[in-house]
Amino acid sequence: MTTRVDTRLPSLVTAATRPRIATFAATLIVALLVAPMILGAFWIKIMFELAAYSLVTLGLGLLVGRVGIYSLCQIPLVAAGAWISLRLHFLFEGLFDGSLPLPILLVAAGLLTGVLGIVIGLPALRLSGLYLALVTLMAAGTITLLLVSVKFPNGGGGFWGYDPRTPSGFNALPRPGIAQSDVAYYRYTVVVVAIVFLIAAWHIKGKPGRAWASMRQAEVTAVAAGVNTTLYKLWAFALSASIAGVAGGLIAAGTGVTTNQFPVEGSILLLAVVLLGGVYNLWGALVAAFLLRVLPQILDKTLGLPIELLTILFGLGVLFTLMAQPKGVVEDLTNLGRSIAARIGRTADVGAQR
């Protein structure tokens, strides 16, 4: 009697992953096709900010939700990514009388900002909790002070690339030829953001994600199980910083950047919205970016309410999250979606039986 061996590769699409893939595809379709058709020029710019800052919230959410590390340096890292991409652009332009393609600038900004993230993450090897958060806050202050001193590059000479004789204002990267208009660049940004989200999901589902989960549960147990905690802590900081660097490059080409655009206190607000959105689900990054960039405009432009009201709302929201719903707003939205889908399914079954 012979036994047949099944040599077929396991399917990457399973019953558990189909709803996630469908949700991801539907979100892309709405963002790329539907939103540009129904939104005006102002709201397209706001949607661009939503997309770009979803990377910022994604990077911090990975640190907090997957590793249990609280960092207050994410906003200055976005500024660092914008500075690096601008410096490389003007350096290449001066040496070769041309410009680097934006994808190369984004990759370079991500990699170099990731190196900076490793440097900032070195204290995480011995510190944790509030102490580590204070160290990252000091690092954020250092980056911000340095940026105020050296400014963003504007084509000048020297290492910093800043010419004080050039009128100050927004410094911007040239957009790709296929994305010159605001709508086209918004779509370009959505595609880049989707790729970065897929990279983050790959990390979470792979060996790094399993190592981060074990470290978050009990670091001593993770070490006993053979997890290299030093490697994976620095890996988390590098990935988070790289994502922020890519966001900085996108913003530099989208709306331009100024030295007062990335305050240190913005990192505290960012942590609040990330906790409120949800740190255990990648979709929480989109919810947090909505709270950070879109909700203020709705309160101001649509409802006529003061933006300062957000401080109170975010404070109450964080208290509610910590006390009643640690998984954030995204968990409530997920449960609501499941309830609606179940009700629709029951209705369809009843209709079929009739």
C-alpha positions in Angstrom: 0.0 0.0 0.0 1.5 3.3 -1.0 0.9 6.6 0.7 0.5 9.8 -1.4 2.3 12.8 0.0 0.6 16.2 -0.6 3.3 18.5 -2.0 1.0 21.4 -2.6 2.0 24.7 -0.9 -0.5 25.9 1.8 -2.8 28.6 0.6 -1.9 32.1 1.8 -5.6 33.1 1.7 -7.5 31.3 4.5 -10.9 31.7 5.9 -9.5 33.8 8.7 -7.6 36.2 6.4 -10.3 36.7 3.7 -12.3 39.3 5.7 -9.1 41.3 6.4 -8.1 41.2 2.8 -11.5 42.3 1.7 -11.5 45.2 4.2 -8.1 46.3 3.1 -9.1 46.2 -0.6 -12.3 48.0 0.0 -10.5 50.7 2.0 -8.0 51.2 -0.8 -10.8 51.5 -3.4 -12.6 54.1 -1.3 -9.4 56.1 -0.7 -8.1 55.9 -4.3 -11.3 56.2 -6.3 -14.3 57.4 -4.3 -12.8 60.1 -2.0 -11.2 62.1 -4.9 -14.6 62.2 -6.7 -16.7 63.5 -3.8 -14.2 65.7 -1.9 -13.1 69.3 -2.8 -9.5 70.6 -2.9 -9.4 71.5 0.8 -10.6 68.1 2.0 -8.2 66.3 -0.4 -5.4 68.1 1.4 -6.8 67.0 4.7 -7.1 63.4 3.4 -3.5 63.6 2.4 -2.6 64.6 5.9 -4.7 61.7 7.2 -2.8 59.3 5.0 0.7 60.7 5.9 0.0 60.9 9.6 -1.4 57.4 9.7 2.2 56.3 9.2 3.2 58.4 12.3 0.5 56.8 14.4 1.3 53.4 13.0 5.0 53.7 14.1 4.1 54.7 17.6 1.3 52.1 17.8 3.8 49.4 17.0 6.0 50.4 19.9 3.2 50.8 22.4 0.9 48.0 21.4 3.4 45.3 20.3 6.4 45.9 22.5 5.0 47.9 25.4 7.4 50.8 25.0 6.2 54.4 25.4 8.1 56.9 23.2 7.6 60.6 23.1 9.9 61.3 20.1 7.8 60.4 17.1 6.9 63.9 15.9 10.6 65.1 15.9 11.5 61.9 14.0 9.0 62.9 11.3 10.9 66.2 11.1 14.2 64.3 10.9 12.9 62.3 8.0 11.8 65.5 6.2 15.2 67.0 6.8 17.1 64.0 5.5 15.0 63.8 2.3 15.5 67.5 1.7 19.2 67.3 2.3 19.7 64.4 0.0 17.6 66.1 -2.7 19.6 69.3 -2.7 22.9 67.5 -2.3 22.2 65.3 -5.4 20.9 68.3 -7.3 24.1 70.3 -6.5 26.5 67.4 -7.4 24.8 66.0 -10.5 22.4 68.8 -11.6 19.4 66.6 -11.2 17.0 65.3 -8.6 16.7 61.9 -7.1 13.3 60.1 -7.6 11.0 60.5 -4.7 10.8 56.7 -4.0 14.6 56.6 -3.5 14.4 59.7 -1.2 11.7 58.0 0.9 13.6 54.8 1.3 16.8 56.7 2.2 14.9 58.9 4.7 13.4 55.8 6.2 16.7 53.9 6.6 18.6 56.9 8.0 15.8 57.8 10.4 15.8 54.2 11.4 19.5 54.5 12.4 18.6 57.5 14.5 15.8 55.5 16.1 18.3 52.8 17.1 20.4 55.5 18.8 17.3 56.8 20.7 16.3 53.3 21.5 19.6 52.4 23.2 18.4 53.5 26.6 15.5 51.1 26.2 17.9 48.3 26.8 18.1 49.3 30.5 15.1 51.6 31.1 11.4 51.1 30.8 8.1 52.8 31.6 8.1 56.5 32.6 11.9 56.6 32.7 12.2 55.6 29.1 9.4 58.0 28.1 11.3 60.9 29.7 14.5 59.9 27.9 12.7 59.9 24.6 11.2 63.2 25.4 14.6 64.6 26.0 15.8 63.2 22.7 12.7 64.9 21.1 13.7 68.2 22.6 17.3 67.8 21.3 16.1 67.1 17.8 13.8 70.1 17.9 16.4 72.5 19.2 18.9 71.3 16.6 16.3 71.8 13.9 15.6 75.4 15.1 19.3 76.1 14.9 20.2 74.6 11.6 16.8 75.0 9.8 15.6 72.8 6.9 17.9 72.6 3.9 17.2 75.0 1.2 20.0 74.5 -1.3 22.9 76.1 0.6 26.4 74.7 1.0 28.1 72.9 3.9 26.9 70.0 5.8 23.6 71.5 6.8 22.7 72.8 3.4 21.0 76.0 4.6 21.6 79.4 3.0 20.4 82.2 5.3 20.2 84.6 2.3 17.4 82.5 0.9 14.0 83.8 2.1 12.6 81.4 4.7 9.3 79.7 4.2 8.0 76.3 3.2 10.7 73.9 2.0 9.3 71.2 -0.3 10.5 68.3 -2.4 9.6 68.1 -6.0 6.7 65.7 -6.7 7.0 62.8 -9.1 5.9 63.4 -12.7 2.9 61.1 -12.3 1.7 62.9 -9.1 2.0 66.7 -9.8 -1.5 67.6 -8.8 -2.9 67.5 -5.3 -5.3 64.6 -6.2 -2.6 62.6 -7.9 -0.1 63.1 -5.1 -2.8 62.1 -2.6 -3.3 58.8 -4.5 0.5 58.4 -4.6 0.6 58.8 -0.9 -2.2 56.3 -0.3 -0.3 53.7 -2.3 2.9 54.3 -0.3 1.0 54.1 3.0 -0.6 50.8 1.9 2.8 49.3 1.2 4.2 50.4 4.6 1.1 49.0 6.4 1.7 45.7 4.6 5.4 45.7 5.7 4.2 46.4 9.3 1.7 43.5 9.1 4.4 41.2 7.8 6.6 42.1 10.8 3.7 41.4 13.2 2.8 38.1 11.7 6.5 37.0 11.4 9.3 36.2 13.9 9.7 39.8 15.0 6.0 40.0 16.0 6.2 36.8 18.0 9.3 38.0 19.8 7.7 41.4 20.6 4.6 39.7 21.9 6.7 37.5 24.3 8.7 40.5 25.4 5.5 42.5 26.1 4.0 39.7 28.2 7.1 38.9 30.3 10.6 39.9 29.3 12.2 37.5 31.7 10.3 34.6 30.2 11.2 35.8 26.7 14.9 35.8 27.6 14.5 32.3 29.1 12.9 31.1 25.9 15.9 32.3 23.9 14.6 35.6 22.5 17.3 38.2 21.8 15.6 41.1 23.6 18.3 43.5 22.7 18.0 42.9 19.0 14.2 43.0 18.9 13.9 46.2 21.0 16.3 48.0 18.7 14.5 46.5 15.8 11.2 47.9 17.0 12.7 51.4 17.5 14.3 51.2 14.0 11.1 50.2 12.4 9.0 52.8 14.2 11.5 55.5 13.3 11.8 54.4 9.7 8.0 54.6 9.3 8.1 58.2 10.7 11.0 59.0 8.3 8.9 57.9 5.3 6.0 60.1 6.6 8.4 63.1 6.9 9.5 62.6 3.2 5.9 62.4 2.1 4.9 65.5 4.0 7.9 67.4 2.6 6.8 66.7 -1.0 3.1 67.2 -0.2 2.6 70.4 1.8 6.2 71.4 2.5 7.7 71.8 5.9 8.7 74.6 8.3 10.8 74.6 11.5 7.8 75.3 13.8 5.6 72.5 12.3 6.9 69.7 14.6 6.7 70.8 18.2 7.8 68.6 21.0 4.4 68.8 22.7 2.9 67.3 19.6 4.4 63.9 20.6 2.3 64.0 23.8 -0.9 64.6 21.9 0.2 61.9 19.4 0.5 59.4 22.2 -3.0 60.3 23.5 -4.7 59.8 20.1 -2.8 56.5 19.5 -4.0 55.1 22.8 -7.5 56.3 22.0 -7.5 54.9 18.5 -6.2 51.5 19.6 -2.7 50.1 19.7 -3.4 46.4 19.3 -4.9 46.7 15.8 -3.2 48.2 12.8 -6.5 49.9 11.9 -6.2 51.8 15.1 -3.5 53.9 13.3 -6.1 55.1 10.8 -8.5 56.0 13.6 -5.8 57.8 15.5 -4.8 59.8 12.4 -8.4 60.7 11.8 -8.7 62.0 15.4 -5.4 63.9 14.9 -5.8 65.6 11.5 -9.5 65.3 10.4 -11.5 65.8 13.6 -10.0 69.2 14.3 -11.1 70.4 10.9 -14.6 69.0 11.3 -14.9 70.8 14.6 -13.6 74.1 13.2 -14.9 74.2 9.6 -18.1 72.3 9.9 -19.4 72.7 13.5 -17.7 76.0 14.3 -16.4 74.7 17.6 -13.0 75.7 19.1 -10.2 73.3 18.3 -9.0 73.6 21.9 -12.1 71.5 22.8 -10.1 68.5 21.4 -7.8 68.6 24.4 -10.7 68.0 26.8 -12.2 65.3 24.4 -8.9 63.5 24.1 -8.3 63.6 27.8 -11.7 62.1 28.5 -11.2 59.6 25.7 -7.9 58.4 27.1 -9.4 58.0 30.5 -12.2 55.9 29.1 -9.8 53.8 27.0 -7.5 53.1 30.0 -10.5 52.2 32.3 -13.1 50.6 30.1 -11.8 49.8 26.6 -8.0 49.2 26.5 -8.2 48.2 22.8 -9.4 51.7 21.8 -12.1 53.0 19.5 -11.1 50.6 16.7 -12.3 47.7 18.8 -15.8 49.3 19.2 -15.9 49.9 15.5 -14.9 46.3 14.8 -17.6 45.0 17.1 -20.1 47.3 15.4 -19.1 46.1 12.0 -19.4 42.4 13.0 -22.9 43.1 14.5 -24.0 44.8 11.3 -22.6 41.9 9.2 -24.2 39.3 11.4 -27.6 41.1 11.2 -27.3 41.4 7.4 -26.5 37.6 7.2 -29.5 36.7 9.3 -31.7 38.9 7.2 -30.4 37.2 4.0 -31.0 33.8 5.5 -34.5 34.6 6.4 -35.1 36.0 2.9 -33.7 32.8 1.4 -35.9 30.6 3.5 -39.0 32.4 2.4 
